[in-house]
Amino acid sequence: MAVAMVTGASRGLGRAVAGELAARGWDLVLSARAAGLLAEAGEELRAAGARVSVVAGDVSSAAHRAELVAAARALGGLDLLVNNAGVLGAEPLVPLAVHPLEGLREAFEVNVVAPLGLVQEALPLLRAAGAGAVLNISSDAAVVPYRTWGAYGATKAAGDLMSAVLAGEEPGLRVWWADPGSMRTRMMAAAEPGEDLAGLPGPEEVAPLLLRLVTERLPSGRYTAEALAGAGPERAGAERAGAERAGAEEGGAQQAGEGQPRAQQGGAEQAGAEQNRAEQAEAGQGRARQAGAAQARAQQAGAEQGGVGQDRGAQTQAQQAEAAQDRAQQAEAAQDQAQQAGAAQDQAQQAGAAQDQAQQGGVGA
């Protein structure tokens, strides 16, 4: 029987994901700080037929993380780790100018350090599973600069990058970082108390979409629940390709030998970096085109509402459009740099060949 670990499982998305996994026959290790709510969730899932181990505690505690992995080992191993637990850093959210630094530190501990710590603790079990996977819950605040979401978004951006690197370093695992979108949850209500959440989906509607990653074992990468609800997933292809290419380039560099001329190494590294930016640029241009349509829809939504009480969805689309347009402009510059880098790499290779010939001539003399 497959075993999954879900943090932040006492309510919201974590509780919904745990329920979906139990319905599919998974055994579960559940974690949350709210011991009473967690115990209730465990009882409900056991009644549905799942073996469930509940371990109340704070994921920022190394001792708690070790206890969670021990509970998974007792159930037979670990096939899936869902890093869902998170904190906002301030409730309600506030601008960066007045954001409490202690809250920011707590957010990084819970949202970034703790997930990595749990991955490190669980890696032996995940590797031994043969088809181990990590699902890190992200946010659109990781990629869009919403006002007042800066601190929380910074932790999610850090988590996204860490996930992408982990995917490259652990090719035997599936690593997904998924944005569930805005949901009707206690956390969202705490973040923006004045917002009307009635039109947002509940976590029980989003959880089955995220489970597509598990049931279909989709490739490692960044996904959104909105795209998973459609015909196909939206993957951050640039990040995944960059992670794979980084591993290949690192291996190639090690095999190339330390005698490679420094000019050649410098030109190749610069060209590789520019190529990465160019590929990310192409992805950004695609998002920009989508964002242009989203901006038009957002403007139409604002007109229909008379400019008063515009909902967060319309504001989100407009902000995404502005950010995407900026990325598209940067994309053009990155592509120009990539072309220049390619020329520099050719020159470096020619210089290396000339240097080799010169050395051979010296030996012949």
Solvent accessible surface area in square Angstrom, and as a share of the most:
residue,aa,sasa,rsa
1,M,167,0.75
2,A,35,0.27
3,V,2,0.01
4,A,0,0.00
5,M,0,0.00
6,V,0,0.00
7,T,2,0.01
8,G,20,0.19
9,A,0,0.00
10,S,14,0.09
11,R,114,0.42
12,G,27,0.26
13,L,11,0.06
14,G,0,0.00
15,R,57,0.21
16,A,16,0.12
17,V,2,0.01
18,A,0,0.00
19,G,21,0.20
20,E,43,0.19
21,L,0,0.00
22,A,11,0.08
23,A,85,0.66
24,R,103,0.38
25,G,35,0.34
26,W,37,0.13
27,D,5,0.02
28,L,0,0.00
29,V,0,0.00
30,L,0,0.00
31,S,0,0.00
32,A,8,0.06
33,R,138,0.50
34,A,34,0.26
35,A,59,0.45
36,G,49,0.48
37,L,72,0.36
38,L,2,0.01
39,A,47,0.36
40,E,103,0.46
41,A,3,0.02
42,G,0,0.00
43,E,108,0.48
44,E,99,0.44
45,L,8,0.04
46,R,90,0.33
47,A,93,0.72
48,A,77,0.59
49,G,69,0.66
50,A,12,0.09
51,R,121,0.44
52,V,14,0.08
53,S,28,0.18
54,V,50,0.29
55,V,13,0.08
56,A,50,0.39
57,G,23,0.22
58,D,46,0.24
59,V,13,0.08
60,S,41,0.27
61,S,43,0.28
62,A,66,0.51
63,A,78,0.61
64,H,12,0.05
65,R,31,0.11
66,A,44,0.34
67,E,96,0.43
68,L,0,0.00
69,V,2,0.01
70,A,51,0.39
71,A,17,0.13
72,A,0,0.00
73,R,133,0.49
74,A,88,0.69
75,L,27,0.13
76,G,68,0.66
77,G,13,0.13
78,L,2,0.01
79,D,38,0.20
80,L,1,0.01
81,L,0,0.00
82,V,0,0.00
83,N,11,0.06
84,N,25,0.13
85,A,23,0.18
86,G,23,0.22
87,V,17,0.09
88,L,2,0.01
89,G,13,0.12
90,A,14,0.11
91,E,101,0.45
92,P,66,0.42
93,L,15,0.07
94,V,39,0.23
95,P,73,0.46
96,L,122,0.61
97,A,100,0.77
98,V,102,0.59
99,H,15,0.07
100,P,65,0.41
101,L,115,0.57
102,E,119,0.53
103,G,10,0.09
104,L,51,0.25
105,R,138,0.50
106,E,76,0.34
107,A,0,0.00
108,F,67,0.28
109,E,78,0.35
110,V,7,0.04
111,N,10,0.05
112,V,18,0.10
113,V,72,0.42
114,A,1,0.01
115,P,17,0.11
116,L,64,0.32
117,G,12,0.11
118,L,1,0.00
119,V,4,0.02
120,Q,112,0.50
121,E,76,0.34
122,A,0,0.00
123,L,24,0.12
124,P,81,0.51
125,L,26,0.13
126,L,0,0.00
127,R,134,0.49
128,A,86,0.67
129,A,38,0.29
130,G,67,0.64
131,A,51,0.39
132,G,0,0.00
133,A,4,0.03
134,V,0,0.00
135,L,1,0.00
136,N,20,0.11
137,I,17,0.09
138,S,5,0.03
139,S,13,0.09
140,D,22,0.11
141,A,9,0.07
142,A,16,0.12
143,V,75,0.43
144,V,8,0.05
145,P,103,0.65
146,Y,16,0.06
147,R,194,0.71
148,T,44,0.26
149,W,19,0.07
150,G,28,0.27
151,A,4,0.03
152,Y,18,0.07
153,G,5,0.05
154,A,43,0.34
155,T,0,0.00
156,K,17,0.07
157,A,41,0.32
158,A,35,0.27
159,G,15,0.14
160,D,16,0.08
161,L,124,0.61
162,M,50,0.22
163,S,1,0.01
164,A,8,0.06
165,V,71,0.41
166,L,19,0.09
167,A,14,0.10
168,G,26,0.25
169,E,119,0.53
170,E,24,0.11
171,P,110,0.69
172,G,58,0.56
173,L,7,0.04
174,R,70,0.26
175,V,0,0.00
176,W,1,0.00
177,W,3,0.01
178,A,0,0.00
179,D,12,0.06
180,P,12,0.08
181,G,33,0.32
182,S,29,0.19
183,M,21,0.09
184,R,104,0.38
185,T,25,0.15
186,R,116,0.42
187,M,58,0.26
188,M,14,0.06
189,A,45,0.35
190,A,18,0.14
191,A,2,0.02
192,E,36,0.16
193,P,90,0.57
194,G,82,0.79
195,E,72,0.32
196,D,120,0.62
197,L,24,0.12
198,A,78,0.60
199,G,78,0.75
200,L,46,0.23
201,P,51,0.32
202,G,0,0.00
203,P,16,0.10
204,E,103,0.46
205,E,94,0.42
206,V,5,0.03
207,A,0,0.00
208,P,46,0.29
209,L,48,0.24
210,L,0,0.00
211,L,2,0.01
212,R,51,0.19
213,L,0,0.00
214,V,24,0.14
215,T,82,0.47
216,E,89,0.40
217,R,75,0.27
218,L,22,0.11
219,P,42,0.26
220,S,12,0.08
221,G,0,0.00
222,R,24,0.09
223,Y,0,0.00
224,T,22,0.13
225,A,4,0.03
226,E,152,0.68
227,A,22,0.17
228,L,2,0.01
229,A,63,0.49
230,G,44,0.42
231,A,117,0.91
232,G,35,0.34
233,P,47,0.30
234,E,77,0.34
235,R,84,0.31
236,A,11,0.09
237,G,33,0.31
238,A,11,0.09
239,E,63,0.28
240,R,64,0.23
241,A,37,0.29
242,G,14,0.14
243,A,16,0.12
244,E,91,0.41
245,R,45,0.16
246,A,56,0.43
247,G,38,0.37
248,A,72,0.56
249,E,79,0.36
250,E,107,0.48
251,G,26,0.25
252,G,38,0.37
253,A,69,0.54
254,Q,129,0.57
255,Q,159,0.71
256,A,63,0.49
257,G,29,0.28
258,E,161,0.72
259,G,77,0.74
260,Q,65,0.29
261,P,26,0.17
262,R,209,0.76
263,A,64,0.50
264,Q,36,0.16
265,Q,62,0.27
266,G,37,0.36
267,G,9,0.08
268,A,39,0.30
269,E,125,0.56
270,Q,94,0.42
271,A,13,0.10
272,G,10,0.10
273,A,41,0.32
274,E,12,0.05
275,Q,89,0.39
276,N,40,0.21
277,R,103,0.37
278,A,14,0.11
279,E,53,0.24
280,Q,84,0.37
281,A,7,0.06
282,E,103,0.46
283,A,32,0.25
284,G,1,0.01
285,Q,46,0.20
286,G,19,0.18
287,R,88,0.32
288,A,14,0.11
289,R,177,0.65
290,Q,118,0.52
291,A,8,0.06
292,G,30,0.28
293,A,51,0.40
294,A,9,0.07
295,Q,38,0.17
296,A,58,0.45
297,R,128,0.47
298,A,1,0.01
299,Q,116,0.52
300,Q,110,0.49
301,A,25,0.20
302,G,12,0.11
303,A,79,0.61
304,E,130,0.58
305,Q,70,0.31
306,G,60,0.58
307,G,63,0.60
308,V,120,0.69
309,G,69,0.66
310,Q,57,0.25
311,D,73,0.38
312,R,36,0.13
313,G,43,0.42
314,A,6,0.04
315,Q,83,0.37
316,T,15,0.09
317,Q,54,0.24
318,A,27,0.21
319,Q,42,0.19
320,Q,54,0.24
321,A,0,0.00
322,E,97,0.43
323,A,14,0.11
324,A,1,0.01
325,Q,79,0.35
326,D,77,0.40
327,R,68,0.25
328,A,21,0.16
329,Q,127,0.57
330,Q,122,0.54
331,A,2,0.01
332,E,104,0.47
333,A,52,0.40
334,A,11,0.08
335,Q,52,0.23
336,D,78,0.40
337,Q,81,0.36
338,A,22,0.17
339,Q,135,0.60
340,Q,125,0.56
341,A,1,0.01
342,G,29,0.28
343,A,52,0.41
344,A,33,0.26
345,Q,56,0.25
346,D,77,0.40
347,Q,121,0.54
348,A,10,0.08
349,Q,92,0.41
350,Q,125,0.55
351,A,50,0.39
352,G,3,0.03
353,A,50,0.39
354,A,58,0.45
355,Q,82,0.36
356,D,68,0.35
357,Q,126,0.56
358,A,70,0.54
359,Q,104,0.46
360,Q,126,0.56
361,G,46,0.44
362,G,53,0.51
363,V,131,0.75
364,G,70,0.67
365,A,123,0.95
